[in-house]
Amino acid sequence: MKLWSGRFSSDTDALVDELNASITFDKRLYKEDIAGSIAHAGMLGDQGIIEKSEAGKIIAALNDILADIEAGKFEFSLQDEDIHMSVEAELTRRIGDAGKRLHTARSRNDQVALDFRLHLKKEIENIRDAALAMMSVLLDIAGKNTETIMPAYTHLQRAQPTTFAHHMMAYANMLRRDVTRLEDCLARMDECPLGSGALTGTTYPIDRRSVARKLGFARITENSLDGVSDRDYAVELLSGLSILMMHLSRFAEEIILWCSWEFKFIELSDAYSTGSSIMPQKKNPDIAELVRGKTGRVYGSLMGLLTVMKGLPLAYNKDMQEDKEQVFDAVDTVKKVLPVFTAMLATMAVKPDNMRRAASEGFINATDCADYLVKKGLPFRDAYTVIGKLVHHCIDNGQTLEALTLETYKAFSPLFEGDVFDAVRLENCVGLRNVPGGPSAESVRAQLDSVAKFLKERTK
């Protein structure tokens, strides 16, 4: 018999039960559901709403149920509809009428809101820690490659010289923003909705703040309607995870390019590559490709939940049951992706010679050559034109700026002197960009120190 069957004169159709039930996916909330019930029962006893002896009996039985679930001795039934009714029904079977008193001054609406928040608080911390671990690996890679010159790209065309360290720190900074977004989301969702009841609270003299403290919340929700109908935190988390996956997808795209024969800037470990069923020479970056593909999956969860929520009046509506699978899937995806991606980065081999060779082609020191003329007194736009003609000459004659003679340089501008060769030397092009955020070794070391400090502040 369903807990809410008193109002109904006949059973629901079996197909309705199957559609209505959420136990198949929300059973993962069993720890949070039992923790919330224990805190609620304790408060009911403390407030004299139920006898303290009954509260103690309830709490002891809930702990026994928790132990049985974790030992695999508990069978979840579709008839119980969801995790909340499943636990409550089992509690009543074990201790009788005392178990029926647990739901006093509580609704499944505020109960599910509580469980979901408690669960996501833990998951946010898990994902944040995984992102921090990736940042640590990037920090290590960058620290070893402050002198590893490579071409930086715009429009996927070689643009200016940089270092592999500088490039890695770009992703470290993206991840730093991801971490702070997760932390911001966690701070905003750190409110206990229990006590909101179905939508307008309760007439019982409950102590919401004591329950919030027991469950580790910073504060309580301030409006009962909002307390049961708010899913902003779930949408915000999905948004943060989508941005995080977007960063990983961009990184994955570069990994895929870099390990191709056309680039060969890196080589992935065999442990994080796969082969072909027909082409024996192949070594495919399937892990990076899967990360790129799974990004769309997380985006889908975000758009799915936004669409579910967009037309719902206050307060709770059954549509909101669709929040769990969307969020669970996105969280599970990100939790799978981050450790594997981190390990893939930690084990990849960097190819400095290939990077340097690519940097020597494509005239990526052309801007530095123009800056040289500017420092000699020529307006930048005029210098830009001169160097454009010089590059055109090099292309026609199969030469590079470094290989030109001083006589050739002077044919394009009398301002060129012997020191132009220092100006177009790639190491100097990088080293002289010693501005905050730039690619020089000194600037990158400052970036390394900044990220290292960020990591240290969050090290447990």
N, C-alpha and C positions, 0 to 999 in steps of 0.2 A: 504494500500500500504506500502510495506517495505521501510525503509529509503534508502536502497541500490538498489532499483529496476530499476534505470535508465539504468544500463548496460544490463539488461535482457529483452528479448522479450516475455517471458512467466513466469507464476507463478511456484514456486517450488511445487513439489508433497506434498500432505498432510503428507505422511509418512516421507518425508524429513524434513518437518517443525517440526514434533514431535521429530525426532532424533536430529535435529540441535538445538532446543530450550533448553535454560538453565534456563528460568524464573522460573520454578517450584522449583528450589533450590537456585538460586542466588538472588532471591528476598529478601533474608535475608540481603543482602548488601545495602538495600535502604538508610539507614542512611549515610553510607560511600559514596555512589554514589552521594547523594545530597550534602553532605559536600564538596566533591571534586569539584562538579560542581559550587557551590557557590564561593569557593576559586578561581576557574578558571575564572569564569565570572568577579569577582572583579578585578583580575589581567588584564584581557582583557580590562576592562574599564580604569584602571589606566595607562596602556601602550598605550592607544589611539588606540587600535586595533579595538574596537567597541566603540560606543558612551557610555559615562558614564550613560546617562539616560536609554539606553537599558540594560546595565549591572544591573542597579538598578531594572528595570522591571523584568529581568530574576531572580534575587535573591529573590525578593518578591514572585514571582510565585512558585519558588522552595520551599520556606518556606511553602507556602500554600499546595503544594503537599505533603510535609513531614507531615504536620498536618493531612491531609486527610488520608494518609496511616496509621498513628498511631491511628486515630479514626475509622479505619476499613471501610472507605468510598471510598477506591480506589480499583478498580478491575484490577488485572493483567491478561493480555491476552497472550495466546500462540503465537498469531500473532506478538507480539512485540519482540519475540525471547529471549531477556534477559533484565535484570534490567536497563541497560544503555539506550537501545532503548525505553523501556517502559516509563521511566521518561522523556526522550527527546520528545517522541511523545506526551505525555500528556502536556508537557510544550508548545509545538507548538500549540496544540489544544486550549490552554488557552490564549496565547498572540500572536499568529500568527508569522510573519516573525522574530520578535525579538528572539523568541525561537530557530529559525533555526541558529542564530548566535552563540549560545553557543558552538557548536562543532568546532568552528574556532581554529586552532592550536592544535587540539587534535584528538586522535584516540581511538577507543575502546580498542586497545591493551594497551596503557599506562593508559587508564581509568580503565580497569579491574585490571591491576597490582596495581594501586593505591588503589582501593577499597579493594582488597584482603589483602594488607599490613595493611591498616587502621583497618580492621576488626580483623585480627590476633593479632595486637598489643594489642587491648582491651582484646581479649580472653586469651592471654598469661598472662596478669595481673590478670584476673579472676582465672585462673588455679593456678598461683603462690600463690595467696591469699588463695585458698582452701588448697594447700599443706602446707602453713605456719600454717593454722588452725589445720591441723593434727599434725604437729610438736608440737604445743602448747599442745595438748592433750597428746601426748607421753611424753612431758616434765612433765606434771602433774602426769601421771601414774608412771613414773620413780622416781619422787621425793618422792612418797609414798612407794616405794618398794626397797630402797637402801639396806635393810637388808633381803629382801625376797630371800632366797637361793633356787636355782633350778639347775638341771643338764643342762649343755651345751652339745650339740651333734655334733659329726661328723659322717658321714655315717648313720645318724639317730640312732646312738648308743650313749649311755651315755658316755661322754668323761671326762669333768672336771667340778668342781662346779663354778657357777657364780651366779648372782642375776637377778631377773626379771628386775630391773632398768637397769642393764648393757645390757640386751637383748633388751629392748625398745630403748635404746640410739643407738643401731646398726641401727635400722630403722630410727631413727631421723637423723642420719648422711647420710643415703641413700637419705632421702627426702631433706636434705640440698644440696646435689649434684644436685638433680632434680631441685630445685629452682634456683641454679646458672646456670644450663644448660639453663633453660628457660630465665633467665636474659641475658645470653650470646647471645642466639638466638634473643631476642628482640633488643639487642644493634646492632647486625649485620644487622637486617632487617629494622632498623630505617632510611631508605633512601626513598626519594620521587621520583618515576619514572615518574611522570607527566611532560610532556614536551619532552618525548622521541618520541612522535608521534607514527606512525605505526611501525617505526624501525629506522629512521634516523633523528629524531627531526623535526624541522619546519623552514620555512623561515621568520616567523613572529618574531618581537622583544619581545618575551615573557620574563618574569622574573621568572624563575623556583624557585629561592631561596626564593622569597617572598611567593610563593604558599606553599613551603615546611614549612616555618615558620608558616603560618596561620593554616596549618593542623597538626602542632606539631611534624614534623620530625626533626631529628638532622642534616640532610644533604640531598643532592640530589644524585641520582645515577650518576655515572661519564661517563657511556657509554650507548648510546641510544639503541643499539642492545641488550646489556645485560639487560637494564632497562625493556624491554618488554618481554624478554624470560626467565629471571631468575625466577626459582621457588625453588632455594636452601633453602630459608627461610621456605618454606612449608615442604620440605623434612626434614630439620633440626628440625623443630617443631615436625613432626611425629616421628622422631628418639628420641627426648627428651621425648615425650609422651609414646613411646614404652618402654623406659627404666624405666620411672615412673611406668607404668603399670606392668612391670616385677617385680619391687620392691613390689608393692601392691599384686601381685600374690604370691610371696614368703611368704609375711606376711599372706595372706589369707590361704595358705596351712598350716602354723603353727597354725593359729586360728582354722582351721578345726580339726587338730590333737589335739590341747590342750583342745577343748571342748568335745572330745569323752570320753567315759567311760574309755578307756584304759589309758588316761592321766588325764583328769579332772583337769587341771591346772587353767582353767577359766570356767565361765558360761556366755553365751551371754544372753542379755536381751530378753524377749519375743517379744519386739517390733522389734527386728532384727533377728528373727528366724522364721521358719515355721514348720508346722506339716506334718504328713503323712495322706493320704486318707484312709489307711487301718490299720496302726499300731499306736494305740492310745498313746503309750509310747514315740513316737519319738519327738525329738526337733532338727530340722535340721539347720545347718549353711548355709542356702541357699544364704544369702547375700555374704558371703565370697566365696562360690562356683561360684556365678555369676561374681564376680570380677575376679576370676581366669579364667573363661571362656571368659569374655570380653577382656581380655588381647590379645587373639588371634585375635580378631576383629581389635584392634588397630594395631597389627603387620601387618595384612592384608592391612590396609590402607597405611602403610609405603611401603610395597613391591609393592602395586598397583601403587603408584605414582612414585617410582623409575623405575618401568617397563615402565610406560608411557613416562618418560623423557629420557630414556637411548639412544634412537636413533634419537632424534629430531635435525635437523639442525637449525641454526639460521635463522630467529628470531622467530616470533610467528607462531605456528601451532595449528590447531583446536583441536588436541589431548589434548592440555593443558587445555581445558575446563573440562577434567576429574579430574583436581586437586581439584575442590571445594567439590564435594561430599565425596572424600576420607578424606579431612581435616575436613570438617564439621562433619562428622560422628565420627571421632576420638576425636575431641574437645568435641562434645556433650557427648560422652561416658565417657571421663575423668571427665567432669563437673558433670555428674550424680554420678559417682563412689565415688569421693573424699568426698563429704559431708556425704554420707551414711556410708562409711567406718569409717570416723571420729566419727560419732555419735555411731556407733557400738562399737568402742573402748572406747569411753567415758562412755558408760553404762554397759560395761562388768564387771563381778565380778571376782576378782582375788582370787585364792584358795592357800594361802601360805602354809598351812599344807600339802596339796597334793604335792606341789612342793618340800617341804623339805623331805617328805617321799620318793619321787622318787630319790632325791639327795643322800639319805643314802644307796641306792642300786646301784649296778653296778660298784663299786670300782672306783668312779670318783676321789678319793683322792690318787690313786696309784702313780701318778706323783709326788705328794707332798711327799709321802713316799720315793720314789727314791731320791728326792732332799734332804731329810733328811740325807740319807746315804752319798750323795755327800758332804754335809757340814761336815760330819764326816771324810772325806778324801778318800772315795771310788770313783774311776772313774765312770762317769755316766753310761757307757755301762755295767759295772759290777753291778752297783746298779740296773739298769734296769732288768738285769737277775735275781737278787735276788728277786725283787718285783714281777716279773712274776711268779716265783715259789711260792711265798707267796700267791699270788692271786689264783693260781691253788689249793693250799692247802685249802684256804677258800671256794672255789667253791665245792671241794670234801666233805667238812665238814659242809657246810651250814652256814658259818660264814662271818663276815665282818671285815675289817681291824680295825675298832674301837673297836670291841668286843674281839679281840685276847688278850691273856695274854702276859705279858712281856717275860715269859719263852718261849712261842711259837716264839715270835719275835727273841729272841736270838738263837733259834735253826737254824734260817736261816742266821743270821749274829751277831757276837759278838759286833758289833758297836751300836746295838740298846740299848737305855737306856729308862728310865721312861718318858723322855720328848717326846718320839715318839708319845704318845697319844695326845699331843698338836699339833704336826705336822700334824696328820691325821684328826683332828677335822675340820669339814667342814667350820665353821665360820672363823677359822684361815687360812684355805686353800684359802678362798676368801680374807680375810683381808690382808694377807701378799702379795697378788698380787697388791701391791700399786705402780705399774708403770703407767706412763701416758697411758691412754687408757684401763687400766685394770679394774677388777670388784670390787675392794675395794671401800668402801663407800666414802673415800676421793677422789679417782680417778674419780668415777662416779659423784661426786659433781662438780669436775672440768669440766667434760663433760657437765653437766647440765648448768653450768655457761656459757660455750662456746656457746651452742645452744640458751640459753636465750639472750645472747648478739646479736647473729645473728638475732633472732626474733625482738628484740627491734630496731635494725637498720632498719628494714623493716616495722615497725609499722606505719601506717598512722595516 
